Amino acid sequence: MTCATFLPLLAFYDNAVTAPLVVFVLFMGGVWWALTLMTNRTTHAEDRLERLGRPKSLAEIDLDGGNNKDKFAGLKEAATSLGSPLQPHTELERNNLRMKLSHAGFRSGSALGVYQGLRMVCLLGFAVPAVLFFGVRSGFTFKSMQLMVLCAGVGFYLPSIVLWYLRTRRQKEIFLTLPDALDLMVVCVESGLGLDAAMRRVTDEMKGHSRILCEEFALANLQLQMGRPRREVLHDLGVRTGVDDVRSLAAILIQADRFGSSIAQALRVQSDSMRTRRRQIAEEKAAKTAVQLIFPLVLFIFPGIFVVLVGPAAIQIAKELLPKMGG
């Protein structure tokens, strides 16, 4: 048998076996690398041997406890180093990205590096299989290169889309639950509690159905207990959430605290205005419903009604006219 006999077999072997095998090896290698970073077995074993070998001071024991709590430290460091090429170059861009992450609920100091690392991982996770699949299957043609670039673009922008969705959902939940929290704060303040105690009471009472808003109030209470000025805490609360109503609420409370006016009256006015705005938004959506229903009616409902109403009559007319026309 000559070599020409084995050429189709080799081509089939390259296309059908090599590409899935390479993708499988790369996938398993990435999973093993991630699990190694998360578990860090060698480091933990060395720490246990060192702990048994000599006694440690109280500071070292506390440090070990902190290290044991952060199980994903190695993964965070790896994601930060992997996403370093995508880091913004200016401080303004970095602050804007940190603000977006904070609006989505990611307030950690390593959130920016982890986010950029996830973008790089998604880019490679979509681009490498696309290159292996389309390049091996149909070669590096213009069409295959377009598909590769498309897959790489999807992987690059997928974390941004997910971040936008999480930020929008979080801000919407805060916007919908804030009037109820303000009503409860008005009741607490009018019954004699201070603003700090009222926020703490709201956190305890509403944590079942308003978890995100209660987390923000709990963080504000913690900052107040640590000794930060109330003005800075309220300002950070408005900036951290990214909701306009929370910003206006923080501004009203800061002014009421500065000028000594009634906090309960300010909260009541703000709650009424927010409920009015929410009702106006609902009325606007109800008014748009008639226009939005035109396309489903014309494309889906009207053809079905037309077939049901006119179909039997058309069949009967066809049965009556066709014999006469044929005769």
C-alpha positions as CSV (number, residue, x, y, z in Angstrom):
1,M,0.0,0.0,0.0
2,T,1.3,3.4,-0.9
3,C,1.3,6.7,1.1
4,A,-1.5,8.1,-1.0
5,T,-3.8,5.4,0.5
6,F,-3.2,6.8,4.1
7,L,-3.6,10.5,3.3
8,P,-7.5,10.6,3.6
9,L,-7.2,8.6,6.7
10,L,-4.6,11.0,8.2
11,A,-6.8,14.0,7.2
12,F,-9.8,12.4,8.9
13,Y,-7.7,11.6,12.0
14,D,-6.4,15.2,12.2
15,N,-9.9,16.8,11.8
16,A,-12.0,14.4,13.9
17,V,-9.7,13.3,16.7
18,T,-6.9,15.9,17.2
19,A,-9.1,19.0,17.7
20,P,-11.4,17.5,20.3
21,L,-8.4,15.9,22.1
22,V,-6.6,19.2,22.2
23,V,-9.7,21.0,23.5
24,F,-10.2,18.3,26.2
25,V,-6.5,18.5,27.3
26,L,-6.7,22.3,27.5
27,F,-10.0,22.2,29.4
28,M,-8.7,19.6,31.9
29,G,-5.5,21.5,32.4
30,G,-7.4,24.7,33.2
31,V,-9.6,22.9,35.6
32,W,-6.6,21.3,37.3
33,W,-4.8,24.7,37.5
34,A,-7.9,26.4,39.1
35,L,-8.4,23.6,41.6
36,T,-4.7,23.7,42.5
37,L,-4.9,27.4,43.2
38,M,-8.1,27.0,45.3
39,T,-6.9,24.1,47.4
40,N,-3.2,24.9,47.7
41,R,-2.5,21.5,49.3
42,T,1.3,21.9,49.4
43,T,1.2,25.2,51.3
44,H,-1.3,23.9,53.8
45,A,0.7,20.8,54.4
46,E,3.9,22.8,55.0
47,D,1.9,25.1,57.3
48,R,0.8,22.2,59.4
49,L,4.3,20.7,59.6
50,E,5.7,24.1,60.7
51,R,2.9,24.5,63.3
52,L,3.7,21.1,64.8
53,G,7.5,21.8,64.7
54,R,7.5,24.9,66.8
55,P,5.1,27.0,68.8
56,K,3.8,30.3,67.3
57,S,3.0,33.6,68.8
58,L,-0.5,35.0,69.0
59,A,0.0,37.3,66.0
60,E,1.1,34.3,63.8
61,I,-1.9,32.3,65.0
62,D,-4.3,35.1,64.1
63,L,-2.5,35.5,60.7
64,D,-3.0,31.7,60.1
65,G,-6.6,32.0,60.9
66,G,-7.0,34.8,58.4
67,N,-5.2,32.9,55.7
68,N,-7.4,29.8,56.3
69,K,-10.5,31.9,55.9
70,D,-9.5,33.2,52.5
71,K,-9.5,29.9,50.5
72,F,-9.6,31.7,47.2
73,A,-6.5,33.9,47.7
74,G,-4.4,32.0,45.2
75,L,-7.2,32.1,42.6
76,K,-7.6,35.8,43.1
77,E,-3.9,36.5,42.7
78,A,-3.8,34.4,39.6
79,A,-6.8,36.2,38.1
80,T,-5.3,39.6,39.0
81,S,-2.0,38.7,37.3
82,L,-3.8,37.2,34.3
83,G,-5.9,40.3,33.8
84,S,-3.1,42.8,34.2
85,P,-2.8,43.5,30.4
86,L,-6.5,44.7,30.5
87,Q,-6.1,47.0,33.4
88,P,-7.1,50.7,32.7
89,H,-4.1,53.0,32.2
90,T,-5.6,56.1,33.9
91,E,-6.8,56.5,37.4
92,L,-10.1,58.0,36.1
93,E,-10.9,54.8,34.2
94,R,-10.0,52.6,37.2
95,N,-12.3,54.7,39.4
96,N,-15.1,54.4,37.0
97,L,-14.7,50.7,36.7
98,R,-14.5,50.3,40.5
99,M,-17.7,52.4,40.8
100,K,-19.5,50.0,38.4
101,L,-18.3,47.0,40.4
102,S,-19.5,48.7,43.6
103,H,-22.9,49.4,42.1
104,A,-23.1,45.6,41.3
105,G,-22.2,44.7,44.9
106,F,-18.5,43.9,44.5
107,R,-16.8,46.2,47.0
108,S,-13.6,44.1,47.6
109,G,-10.2,45.6,47.0
110,S,-9.4,42.8,44.6
111,A,-12.6,43.1,42.6
112,L,-11.0,45.1,39.8
113,G,-8.2,42.6,39.3
114,V,-10.5,39.6,39.5
115,Y,-12.9,41.2,37.0
116,Q,-10.2,41.9,34.5
117,G,-8.9,38.3,35.0
118,L,-12.4,36.9,34.3
119,R,-12.4,39.0,31.1
120,M,-9.1,37.5,30.0
121,V,-10.3,33.9,30.9
122,C,-13.5,34.4,28.9
123,L,-11.6,35.8,26.0
124,L,-9.2,32.8,25.9
125,G,-12.0,30.3,26.7
126,F,-13.9,31.4,23.6
127,A,-11.0,32.2,21.3
128,V,-8.8,29.1,21.8
129,P,-11.6,26.5,21.1
130,A,-12.8,28.7,18.1
131,V,-9.3,28.7,16.6
132,L,-8.9,25.0,17.2
133,F,-12.3,24.1,15.8
134,F,-12.6,26.4,12.8
135,G,-8.9,26.4,12.0
136,V,-8.6,22.7,11.9
137,R,-12.0,22.1,10.3
138,S,-11.9,24.6,7.4
139,G,-8.5,26.2,7.6
140,F,-7.6,29.8,8.1
141,T,-9.9,31.2,5.5
142,F,-11.6,34.6,5.6
143,K,-14.9,33.2,6.8
144,S,-13.2,31.1,9.5
145,M,-11.2,34.1,10.7
146,Q,-14.5,36.1,11.0
147,L,-16.0,33.4,13.1
148,M,-12.9,33.3,15.3
149,V,-13.0,37.1,15.8
150,L,-16.7,36.9,16.6
151,C,-16.2,34.2,19.2
152,A,-13.3,36.2,20.8
153,G,-15.5,39.3,20.9
154,V,-18.3,37.4,22.6
155,G,-15.9,36.1,25.2
156,F,-14.4,39.6,25.7
157,Y,-17.7,41.4,26.2
158,L,-19.6,38.7,28.1
159,P,-18.3,39.8,31.6
160,S,-19.3,43.4,30.8
161,I,-22.8,42.3,29.9
162,V,-23.1,40.2,33.0
163,L,-21.8,43.1,35.1
164,W,-24.4,45.5,33.5
165,Y,-27.2,43.0,34.2
166,L,-26.2,42.5,37.9
167,R,-25.8,46.3,38.4
168,T,-29.2,47.0,36.8
169,R,-31.0,44.3,38.8
170,R,-29.4,45.5,42.1
171,Q,-30.3,49.1,41.5
172,K,-33.9,48.2,40.6
173,E,-34.4,46.2,43.8
174,I,-33.1,49.1,45.8
175,F,-35.4,51.5,44.0
176,L,-38.4,49.3,44.6
177,T,-37.8,48.6,48.3
178,L,-36.6,52.0,49.4
179,P,-40.1,53.6,50.0
180,D,-41.1,50.8,52.4
181,A,-37.8,51.2,54.3
182,L,-38.4,55.0,54.5
183,D,-41.9,54.5,55.9
184,L,-40.5,52.2,58.6
185,M,-37.7,54.7,59.3
186,V,-40.4,57.5,59.7
187,V,-42.2,55.3,62.3
188,C,-39.0,54.6,64.2
189,V,-37.9,58.2,64.2
190,E,-41.3,59.5,65.3
191,S,-41.4,57.0,68.1
192,G,-38.2,58.4,69.6
193,L,-35.3,56.5,68.0
194,G,-32.4,58.2,66.4
195,L,-31.3,57.9,62.8
196,D,-28.7,55.3,63.5
197,A,-31.1,53.2,65.6
198,A,-33.8,53.6,63.0
199,M,-31.5,52.3,60.3
200,R,-30.5,49.4,62.5
201,R,-34.2,48.6,63.1
202,V,-34.9,48.7,59.4
203,T,-32.0,46.3,58.8
204,D,-33.4,43.8,61.4
205,E,-37.0,44.0,60.2
206,M,-36.6,44.0,56.4
207,K,-33.7,41.6,55.9
208,G,-36.1,38.9,54.8
209,H,-37.5,40.6,51.6
210,S,-35.0,43.5,51.1
211,R,-31.6,41.9,51.5
212,I,-29.6,44.3,49.3
213,L,-30.9,47.5,50.9
214,C,-30.4,46.0,54.4
215,E,-26.8,45.1,53.5
216,E,-26.2,48.8,52.5
217,F,-27.8,50.1,55.7
218,A,-25.8,47.6,57.8
219,L,-22.6,48.7,56.2
220,A,-23.5,52.4,56.9
221,N,-24.3,51.5,60.5
222,L,-20.9,49.7,60.8
223,Q,-19.1,52.8,59.5
224,L,-21.0,55.0,62.0
225,Q,-20.0,52.7,64.8
226,M,-16.4,52.9,63.7
227,G,-16.5,56.7,64.2
228,R,-16.9,58.1,60.7
229,P,-18.8,61.3,60.4
230,R,-22.5,60.9,59.5
231,R,-22.1,63.2,56.5
232,E,-19.4,61.0,54.9
233,V,-21.3,57.8,55.7
234,L,-24.5,59.0,54.0
235,H,-22.6,60.4,51.0
236,D,-20.8,57.1,50.6
237,L,-24.2,55.3,50.8
238,G,-25.5,57.3,47.9
239,V,-22.4,56.9,45.8
240,R,-22.0,53.2,46.6
241,T,-25.5,52.2,45.5
242,G,-25.6,54.4,42.4
243,V,-29.4,55.0,42.8
244,D,-30.6,58.5,42.3
245,D,-33.2,58.2,45.1
246,V,-30.6,57.1,47.6
247,R,-28.4,60.0,46.6
248,S,-31.2,62.5,47.1
249,L,-32.1,60.8,50.4
250,A,-28.5,61.1,51.6
251,A,-28.5,64.8,50.6
252,I,-31.7,65.5,52.4
253,L,-30.5,63.8,55.6
254,I,-27.2,65.6,55.5
255,Q,-29.0,69.0,55.2
256,A,-31.4,68.1,58.0
257,D,-28.5,67.1,60.2
258,R,-26.6,70.2,59.4
259,F,-29.4,72.7,59.9
260,G,-31.2,70.9,62.7
261,S,-34.5,70.4,61.0
262,S,-36.9,67.5,61.6
263,I,-35.5,64.2,60.2
264,A,-38.9,62.5,60.4
265,Q,-40.5,65.3,58.2
266,A,-37.6,65.0,55.7
267,L,-38.0,61.2,55.5
268,R,-41.8,61.6,55.1
269,V,-41.5,64.1,52.2
270,Q,-38.8,61.9,50.5
271,S,-41.0,58.8,50.9
272,D,-44.0,60.6,49.4
273,S,-42.0,61.9,46.4
274,M,-40.6,58.4,45.8
275,R,-44.0,56.8,45.8
276,T,-45.3,59.4,43.4
277,R,-42.4,58.8,41.1
278,R,-42.9,55.0,41.2
279,R,-46.6,55.5,40.5
280,Q,-45.8,57.7,37.5
281,I,-43.4,55.1,36.1
282,A,-46.1,52.5,36.4
283,E,-48.6,54.8,34.6
284,E,-46.0,55.4,31.9
285,K,-45.5,51.7,31.3
286,A,-49.3,51.2,31.3
287,A,-49.6,53.9,28.6
288,K,-46.9,52.3,26.5
289,T,-48.6,48.9,26.6
290,A,-51.2,49.7,23.9
291,V,-48.4,50.7,21.4
292,Q,-46.2,47.7,22.3
293,L,-49.1,45.3,21.7
294,I,-49.6,46.3,18.1
295,F,-46.8,44.2,16.7
296,P,-47.8,40.9,18.5
297,L,-51.4,41.5,17.5
298,V,-50.6,42.1,13.8
299,L,-48.0,39.4,13.5
300,F,-49.5,36.6,15.6
301,I,-53.1,37.1,16.8
302,F,-54.8,38.7,13.8
303,P,-53.7,36.0,11.3
304,G,-55.0,33.3,13.6
305,I,-58.3,35.1,14.1
306,F,-58.5,35.6,10.3
307,V,-58.0,31.9,9.6
308,V,-60.6,30.9,12.2
309,L,-63.3,33.3,11.0
310,V,-62.7,33.3,7.2
311,G,-61.4,29.8,6.8
312,P,-64.7,27.9,6.9
313,A,-66.4,30.4,4.7
314,A,-63.6,30.2,2.2
315,I,-63.7,26.4,2.1
316,Q,-67.5,26.5,1.6
317,I,-67.2,29.0,-1.2
318,A,-64.5,27.0,-2.9
319,K,-66.7,23.9,-2.7
320,E,-69.6,25.7,-4.3
321,L,-67.8,27.6,-7.0
322,L,-65.2,25.1,-8.2
323,P,-67.8,22.5,-9.6
324,K,-69.7,25.3,-11.4
325,M,-66.5,26.7,-12.9
326,G,-65.5,23.2,-14.0
327,G,-68.9,22.5,-15.6
